[in-house]
């Protein structure tokens, strides 16, 4: 007979409402309690995950280190641990870091109420970026990546054995074509997530990306004249925050050693991709920043068409039309009519002061 001392129902009630640390301590009480909670881990975890801003849709990638391992079980204590770590890091980045200019209300010129609403919007945007990142753990995406790597194995062996021009060309072509197929699978699922978000969520996601670019530009300002790819890297960091979620912000702002090196290397790699796309060298994948812009542009198109079916569609192609509309949406949401994005006078002033 199981040795619980209290009833099974009471233990499960405690497990449902206590935090993860208390739950783990409870499981260590004796083997019967450990077995009971393990048997009900799925339902206990599912209940706890509902308390987070954006519960997982499926598999996750870890944020512990640069390996980004897959967590295969959606409802598990490991998943809760991952979400708790993300939440701690996001809170720290917003409350105790000036990277997004959210450590002090004066940085952005907000009232207390507007400041709290703005931070809440960015908090949710980081969770949305994490959800976009977790798509890499989706079974279909994982299978596409595995198939891509499997296809390369014999070609790499042949290349190593012969090292001929033909073998090199075959390997490079397979790498490019395989990466294109994998990226299309990944982006299709990420674009679906963007499509399902509310318009204000998309607007805050845009602010997160632009705030990240401003922060990287400010932190790396010493390199503006010495690094010819500086501005490509600015755009790359905004793209990486959408791809890698809050982990990328944490890796750059708070990371040390290998994690910090991973962030710097990733910026250089994606900067090349940004340049190739802008230059027209690589047209297959504009990245998530382009996908986000296109989704917002479609929302603006729908709004303008509803107001006037005869509106001039070319108006949407202005260099800042979509962004200004998104800034306005956030301004209304936070109750600050003067807010005009991170590139506004207030944010630019904060940037200038930080560079003095």
SEKOL-784970 format. One line per 3 residues: number of its first residue (from 1); their letters; for each residue x, y, z of C-alpha. Coordinates in nm, 2 decimals, always signed. Example, Ala and Ser with C-alpha at 12.3 -4.5 7.8 and 13.67 -1.06 7.14 Angstrom:
! residues 2
1	as	+1.23 -0.45 +0.78 ~ +1.37 -0.11 +0.71
! end
This chain:
! residues 356
1	xxx	+0.00 +0.00 +0.00 ~ +0.13 +0.34 -0.09 ~ +0.27 +0.55 +0.20
4	xxx	+0.14 +0.90 +0.14 ~ +0.04 +1.00 +0.50 ~ -0.22 +1.23 +0.35
7	xxx	-0.46 +1.13 +0.08 ~ -0.37 +1.10 -0.29 ~ -0.62 +1.38 -0.37
10	xxx	-0.47 +1.63 -0.13 ~ -0.12 +1.55 -0.27 ~ -0.23 +1.61 -0.62
13	xxx	-0.40 +1.94 -0.52 ~ -0.07 +2.05 -0.36 ~ +0.12 +1.95 -0.67
16	xxx	-0.12 +2.14 -0.90 ~ -0.08 +2.47 -0.72 ~ +0.27 +2.47 -0.58
19	xxx	+0.57 +2.60 -0.77 ~ +0.81 +2.37 -0.95 ~ +1.08 +2.39 -0.68
22	xxx	+0.83 +2.29 -0.41 ~ +0.70 +2.01 -0.64 ~ +1.05 +1.87 -0.68
25	xxx	+1.10 +1.88 -0.30 ~ +0.77 +1.70 -0.26 ~ +0.87 +1.43 -0.50
28	xxx	+1.19 +1.37 -0.30 ~ +0.98 +1.30 +0.02 ~ +0.95 +0.93 -0.06
31	xxx	+0.93 +0.69 -0.35 ~ +0.55 +0.66 -0.34 ~ +0.49 +1.03 -0.37
34	xxx	+0.75 +1.05 -0.64 ~ +0.57 +0.77 -0.83 ~ +0.23 +0.94 -0.78
37	xxx	+0.34 +1.28 -0.92 ~ +0.53 +1.11 -1.20 ~ +0.22 +0.93 -1.30
40	xxx	+0.02 +1.26 -1.31 ~ +0.31 +1.47 -1.45 ~ +0.13 +1.53 -1.78
43	xxx	-0.18 +1.68 -1.63 ~ +0.00 +1.87 -1.36 ~ +0.24 +2.02 -1.61
46	xxx	-0.04 +2.11 -1.85 ~ -0.22 +2.31 -1.57 ~ +0.10 +2.50 -1.47
49	xxx	+0.19 +2.58 -1.83 ~ -0.15 +2.76 -1.87 ~ -0.02 +3.02 -1.63
52	xxx	+0.25 +3.14 -1.87 ~ +0.17 +3.42 -2.13 ~ +0.20 +3.18 -2.43
55	xxx	+0.18 +2.81 -2.34 ~ +0.37 +2.58 -2.58 ~ +0.21 +2.46 -2.90
58	xxx	+0.44 +2.15 -2.91 ~ +0.80 +2.07 -2.88 ~ +1.05 +2.34 -2.75
61	xxx	+1.41 +2.42 -2.80 ~ +1.61 +2.48 -2.48 ~ +1.77 +2.81 -2.38
64	xxx	+2.03 +2.66 -2.16 ~ +2.32 +2.69 -2.41 ~ +2.39 +2.74 -2.77
67	xxx	+2.31 +2.38 -2.86 ~ +1.93 +2.46 -2.84 ~ +1.84 +2.09 -2.77
70	xxx	+1.48 +1.98 -2.83 ~ +1.25 +1.91 -2.54 ~ +1.02 +1.64 -2.70
73	xxx	+0.75 +1.63 -2.43 ~ +0.51 +1.93 -2.44 ~ +0.36 +1.88 -2.09
76	xxx	+0.65 +1.79 -1.86 ~ +0.84 +1.94 -1.57 ~ +1.14 +2.00 -1.80
79	xxx	+0.91 +2.22 -2.02 ~ +0.80 +2.41 -1.71 ~ +1.17 +2.46 -1.61
82	xxx	+1.24 +2.60 -1.96 ~ +0.95 +2.84 -1.94 ~ +1.05 +2.96 -1.59
85	xxx	+1.40 +3.03 -1.72 ~ +1.27 +3.22 -2.02 ~ +1.04 +3.42 -1.79
88	xxx	+1.32 +3.51 -1.55 ~ +1.55 +3.62 -1.84 ~ +1.28 +3.83 -2.01
91	xxx	+1.19 +4.00 -1.68 ~ +1.56 +4.07 -1.62 ~ +1.62 +4.21 -1.97
94	xxx	+1.32 +4.45 -1.93 ~ +1.36 +4.55 -1.57 ~ +1.73 +4.55 -1.51
97	xxx	+1.89 +4.62 -1.85 ~ +1.90 +4.93 -2.05 ~ +1.93 +4.74 -2.38
100	xxx	+1.57 +4.81 -2.48 ~ +1.56 +5.14 -2.29 ~ +1.31 +4.98 -2.05
103	xxx	+1.51 +5.00 -1.73 ~ +1.40 +5.36 -1.66 ~ +1.07 +5.53 -1.75
106	xxx	+1.26 +5.85 -1.83 ~ +1.45 +5.68 -2.11 ~ +1.14 +5.68 -2.34
109	xxx	+0.95 +5.97 -2.19 ~ +0.65 +5.76 -2.09 ~ +0.40 +5.81 -1.81
112	xxx	+0.40 +5.53 -1.55 ~ +0.09 +5.38 -1.70 ~ +0.22 +5.39 -2.06
115	xxx	+0.56 +5.26 -1.95 ~ +0.40 +4.95 -1.78 ~ +0.19 +4.88 -2.09
118	xxx	+0.48 +4.92 -2.32 ~ +0.69 +4.67 -2.12 ~ +0.40 +4.43 -2.10
121	xxx	+0.38 +4.44 -2.48 ~ +0.75 +4.38 -2.52 ~ +0.73 +4.10 -2.27
124	xxx	+0.46 +3.92 -2.47 ~ +0.66 +3.99 -2.79 ~ +0.96 +3.81 -2.65
127	xxx	+0.74 +3.51 -2.57 ~ +0.60 +3.53 -2.93 ~ +0.96 +3.53 -3.06
130	xxx	+1.03 +3.23 -2.85 ~ +0.73 +3.06 -3.01 ~ +0.87 +3.13 -3.35
133	xxx	+1.20 +2.99 -3.25 ~ +1.04 +2.67 -3.11 ~ +0.91 +2.59 -3.46
136	xxx	+1.26 +2.45 -3.53 ~ +1.17 +2.17 -3.29 ~ +0.85 +2.08 -3.48
139	xxx	+0.86 +1.72 -3.60 ~ +0.81 +1.81 -3.97 ~ +1.08 +2.07 -3.95
142	xxx	+1.32 +1.83 -3.76 ~ +1.25 +1.56 -4.03 ~ +1.33 +1.81 -4.31
145	xxx	+1.66 +1.90 -4.13 ~ +1.75 +1.53 -4.08 ~ +1.68 +1.45 -4.44
148	xxx	+1.89 +1.75 -4.55 ~ +2.19 +1.62 -4.34 ~ +2.14 +1.26 -4.45
151	xxx	+2.15 +1.37 -4.81 ~ +2.48 +1.54 -4.75 ~ +2.66 +1.25 -4.58
154	xxx	+2.76 +1.05 -4.89 ~ +2.84 +1.36 -5.08 ~ +3.08 +1.48 -4.80
157	xxx	+3.24 +1.14 -4.79 ~ +3.29 +1.14 -5.17 ~ +3.43 +1.49 -5.15
160	xxx	+3.68 +1.40 -4.88 ~ +3.79 +1.10 -5.08 ~ +3.83 +1.26 -5.42
163	xxx	+3.84 +1.64 -5.36 ~ +3.77 +1.69 -5.73 ~ +3.60 +2.00 -5.87
166	xxx	+3.30 +1.79 -5.96 ~ +3.26 +1.65 -5.61 ~ +3.30 +2.00 -5.46
169	xxx	+3.04 +2.14 -5.69 ~ +2.80 +1.86 -5.62 ~ +2.84 +1.90 -5.25
172	xxx	+2.79 +2.28 -5.26 ~ +2.48 +2.24 -5.48 ~ +2.33 +1.99 -5.25
175	xxx	+2.40 +2.21 -4.95 ~ +2.23 +2.51 -5.11 ~ +1.92 +2.31 -5.24
178	xxx	+1.88 +2.12 -4.91 ~ +1.90 +2.44 -4.71 ~ +1.64 +2.60 -4.93
181	xxx	+1.40 +2.31 -4.88 ~ +1.46 +2.31 -4.50 ~ +1.42 +2.69 -4.47
184	xxx	+1.10 +2.69 -4.67 ~ +0.95 +2.43 -4.44 ~ +1.06 +2.63 -4.13
187	xxx	+0.94 +2.97 -4.26 ~ +0.60 +2.83 -4.38 ~ +0.52 +2.73 -4.02
190	xxx	+0.66 +3.05 -3.87 ~ +0.46 +3.26 -4.12 ~ +0.15 +3.07 -4.02
193	xxx	+0.21 +3.17 -3.65 ~ +0.26 +3.54 -3.76 ~ -0.07 +3.52 -3.96
196	xxx	-0.26 +3.39 -3.65 ~ -0.13 +3.68 -3.42 ~ -0.34 +3.98 -3.36
199	xxx	-0.24 +4.31 -3.53 ~ -0.13 +4.47 -3.20 ~ +0.09 +4.17 -3.12
202	xxx	+0.25 +4.20 -3.46 ~ +0.31 +4.57 -3.39 ~ +0.49 +4.49 -3.06
205	xxx	+0.69 +4.22 -3.23 ~ +0.81 +4.48 -3.48 ~ +0.90 +4.71 -3.18
208	xxx	+1.10 +4.43 -3.02 ~ +1.30 +4.37 -3.34 ~ +1.36 +4.74 -3.39
211	xxx	+1.44 +4.79 -3.02 ~ +1.70 +4.51 -3.05 ~ +1.86 +4.68 -3.35
214	xxx	+1.88 +5.01 -3.16 ~ +2.03 +4.83 -2.86 ~ +2.29 +4.65 -3.07
217	xxx	+2.38 +4.97 -3.25 ~ +2.42 +5.15 -2.92 ~ +2.62 +4.87 -2.75
220	xxx	+2.85 +4.83 -3.06 ~ +2.88 +5.20 -3.15 ~ +3.26 +5.19 -3.12
223	xxx	+3.27 +4.97 -3.43 ~ +3.06 +5.20 -3.65 ~ +3.36 +5.34 -3.84
226	xxx	+3.59 +5.03 -3.83 ~ +3.34 +4.76 -3.94 ~ +3.22 +4.79 -4.30
229	xxx	+2.94 +4.55 -4.23 ~ +2.82 +4.74 -3.92 ~ +2.47 +4.84 -4.06
232	xxx	+2.41 +4.49 -4.20 ~ +2.48 +4.36 -3.85 ~ +2.23 +4.60 -3.70
235	xxx	+1.96 +4.46 -3.92 ~ +2.09 +4.10 -3.86 ~ +2.05 +4.14 -3.48
238	xxx	+1.69 +4.24 -3.52 ~ +1.63 +3.94 -3.75 ~ +1.81 +3.71 -3.50
241	xxx	+1.58 +3.81 -3.21 ~ +1.28 +3.70 -3.42 ~ +1.45 +3.38 -3.52
244	xxx	+1.61 +3.28 -3.18 ~ +1.37 +3.46 -2.94 ~ +1.47 +3.59 -2.60
247	xxx	+1.77 +3.36 -2.59 ~ +1.95 +3.58 -2.85 ~ +1.89 +3.90 -2.64
250	xxx	+2.01 +3.72 -2.33 ~ +2.32 +3.57 -2.51 ~ +2.43 +3.91 -2.63
253	xxx	+2.34 +4.13 -2.33 ~ +2.42 +3.88 -2.04 ~ +2.59 +3.59 -2.21
256	xxx	+2.96 +3.50 -2.14 ~ +3.21 +3.26 -2.30 ~ +3.06 +3.03 -2.56
259	xxx	+2.71 +3.18 -2.55 ~ +2.84 +3.53 -2.61 ~ +3.06 +3.40 -2.89
262	xxx	+2.76 +3.22 -3.04 ~ +2.57 +3.55 -3.05 ~ +2.85 +3.74 -3.22
265	xxx	+2.91 +3.46 -3.48 ~ +2.53 +3.44 -3.55 ~ +2.52 +3.82 -3.61
268	xxx	+2.80 +3.79 -3.87 ~ +2.64 +3.49 -4.05 ~ +2.30 +3.66 -4.07
271	xxx	+2.45 +3.99 -4.17 ~ +2.58 +3.80 -4.48 ~ +2.23 +3.67 -4.55
274	xxx	+2.08 +4.02 -4.50 ~ +2.33 +4.17 -4.75 ~ +2.27 +3.89 -5.01
277	xxx	+1.90 +3.94 -4.99 ~ +1.91 +4.32 -5.02 ~ +2.16 +4.29 -5.30
280	xxx	+1.94 +4.04 -5.48 ~ +2.20 +3.77 -5.47 ~ +1.98 +3.54 -5.25
283	xxx	+1.60 +3.58 -5.31 ~ +1.47 +3.26 -5.15 ~ +1.45 +3.37 -4.79
286	xxx	+1.41 +3.73 -4.67 ~ +1.39 +3.61 -4.31 ~ +1.13 +3.67 -4.05
289	xxx	+1.17 +4.05 -4.05 ~ +1.04 +4.05 -4.41 ~ +0.76 +3.80 -4.33
292	xxx	+0.66 +4.02 -4.03 ~ +0.66 +4.33 -4.25 ~ +0.45 +4.16 -4.52
295	xxx	+0.19 +4.04 -4.27 ~ +0.16 +4.39 -4.12 ~ +0.14 +4.53 -4.48
298	xxx	-0.15 +4.30 -4.56 ~ -0.33 +4.40 -4.24 ~ -0.29 +4.77 -4.33
301	xxx	-0.41 +4.69 -4.69 ~ -0.72 +4.53 -4.55 ~ -0.79 +4.82 -4.32
304	xxx	-0.75 +5.08 -4.60 ~ -0.96 +4.87 -4.84 ~ -1.24 +4.85 -4.59
307	xxx	-1.24 +5.22 -4.55 ~ -1.20 +5.29 -4.92 ~ -1.20 +5.01 -5.18
310	xxx	-1.06 +5.26 -5.44 ~ -0.75 +5.36 -5.24 ~ -0.42 +5.38 -5.41
313	xxx	-0.24 +5.05 -5.33 ~ +0.10 +5.21 -5.41 ~ +0.06 +5.41 -5.09
316	xxx	+0.16 +5.09 -4.90 ~ +0.50 +5.09 -5.07 ~ +0.63 +5.40 -4.89
319	xxx	+0.96 +5.33 -4.71 ~ +0.81 +5.38 -4.36 ~ +0.43 +5.35 -4.43
322	xxx	+0.38 +5.01 -4.26 ~ +0.62 +5.10 -3.97 ~ +0.45 +5.43 -3.90
325	xxx	+0.11 +5.26 -3.89 ~ +0.24 +5.00 -3.64 ~ +0.39 +5.27 -3.42
328	xxx	+0.05 +5.44 -3.42 ~ -0.12 +5.12 -3.31 ~ +0.12 +5.08 -3.02
331	xxx	+0.08 +5.45 -2.93 ~ -0.29 +5.40 -2.89 ~ -0.25 +5.07 -2.70
334	xxx	-0.02 +5.23 -2.44 ~ -0.20 +5.56 -2.43 ~ +0.09 +5.78 -2.55
337	xxx	-0.01 +5.96 -2.86 ~ +0.34 +6.11 -2.91 ~ +0.51 +5.77 -2.94
340	xxx	+0.65 +5.71 -3.28 ~ +0.86 +5.40 -3.25 ~ +1.22 +5.34 -3.13
343	xxx	+1.33 +5.57 -3.41 ~ +1.13 +5.86 -3.27 ~ +1.28 +6.18 -3.13
346	xxx	+1.27 +6.04 -2.77 ~ +1.44 +5.72 -2.85 ~ +1.70 +5.89 -3.08
349	xxx	+1.77 +6.13 -2.80 ~ +1.83 +5.85 -2.56 ~ +2.06 +5.68 -2.81
352	xxx	+2.26 +6.00 -2.86 ~ +2.30 +6.05 -2.48 ~ +2.42 +5.70 -2.44
355	xx	+2.69 +5.76 -2.71 ~ +2.83 +6.07 -2.55
! end
